[in-house]
Amino acid sequence: MRRQWLCRIVPTRPGMVTAPTADEEALVGAHLRYLTELRDRGVLILAGRTQDDNPFGIVIFESDEERDARQIVAGDPAVAAGVFAMTLHPYAVAVAREPLTPPS
């Protein structure tokens, strides 16, 4: 049975969002490509980040087992490299609107 999971993502280095190194920028790009791949495979429900002075992101996705969900998190290049830390939580979307409109 498909379950939903929420990951809370935080940068591991203060200031990374406003002044990333070249390596961090590359890993964030790889992170976004990974999320896009998950979306294209029908795994990702949504992903985004806050736009204030206390940045964090969320990723909501589906997986059959917690073990598989942990593998999805561990497979994120920015998490694997230590640029982001993620915490995994069981989750259930209660209400959503279709289609979601990305910010411009």
C-alpha positions in Angstrom: 0.0 0.0 0.0 1.4 3.4 -1.0 2.0 5.7 2.0 2.8 9.3 2.0 6.0 10.8 3.6 7.1 14.3 4.5 10.7 15.3 4.6 11.7 18.5 6.3 15.0 19.8 4.7 17.4 22.2 6.4 20.7 23.5 5.1 23.6 22.1 7.3 25.7 25.3 6.9 24.3 28.7 8.1 24.3 31.1 5.2 24.3 28.4 2.6 21.1 29.7 1.0 22.3 33.3 0.7 26.0 32.6 0.0 26.5 29.1 -1.4 29.8 27.8 -2.4 30.3 26.5 -6.0 30.1 22.9 -4.7 26.9 23.7 -2.8 25.3 25.3 -5.8 26.1 22.2 -7.9 24.6 19.9 -5.3 21.5 22.0 -5.0 21.1 21.7 -8.8 21.5 17.9 -8.5 18.9 18.0 -5.7 16.4 19.8 -7.9 17.1 17.3 -10.8 16.6 14.4 -8.3 13.2 15.9 -7.2 12.2 16.4 -10.8 13.1 12.7 -11.6 10.9 11.6 -8.6 8.1 13.7 -9.9 8.4 12.2 -13.4 8.4 8.7 -11.9 5.1 9.5 -10.1 6.7 9.4 -6.6 6.9 13.1 -5.7 3.7 14.9 -4.7 5.2 18.3 -4.0 8.4 20.1 -3.0 9.3 23.6 -2.0 10.9 25.9 0.5 10.2 28.8 2.7 11.0 32.3 1.4 12.0 33.9 4.7 15.0 34.3 7.0 14.6 30.8 8.5 14.9 28.7 5.4 13.7 25.1 5.3 12.1 22.9 2.6 9.5 20.2 2.5 9.2 17.2 0.2 6.1 15.1 0.2 6.2 11.8 -1.7 4.8 8.3 -1.8 6.5 5.0 -1.0 5.3 1.5 -0.1 7.6 1.0 2.9 9.5 3.2 5.4 12.7 1.4 4.3 12.0 2.5 0.7 11.2 6.1 1.9 14.5 6.2 3.7 16.3 5.0 0.5 14.6 7.9 -1.4 15.9 10.4 1.1 19.4 8.9 1.2 19.5 9.0 -2.6 19.2 12.8 -2.7 22.6 14.0 -3.8 22.6 17.1 -1.5 21.6 14.9 1.5 24.2 12.3 0.6 26.9 15.1 0.4 25.8 16.6 3.7 24.6 20.0 2.2 21.1 19.3 3.5 19.8 17.4 6.5 16.4 15.7 6.2 14.0 14.3 8.7 11.4 11.8 7.6 7.8 11.7 8.9 4.8 9.6 8.0 2.3 12.0 6.4 -1.2 12.1 4.9 -2.5 14.8 2.6 -6.0 15.6 3.8 -7.0 18.4 1.3 -5.4 19.6 -1.9 -6.3 21.7 -4.8 -5.7 20.7 -8.4 -3.7 21.9 -10.2 -1.0 23.4 -8.0 0.3 26.6 -9.5 4.1 27.2 -8.9 5.2 30.6 -7.8 6.5 32.9 -10.5 
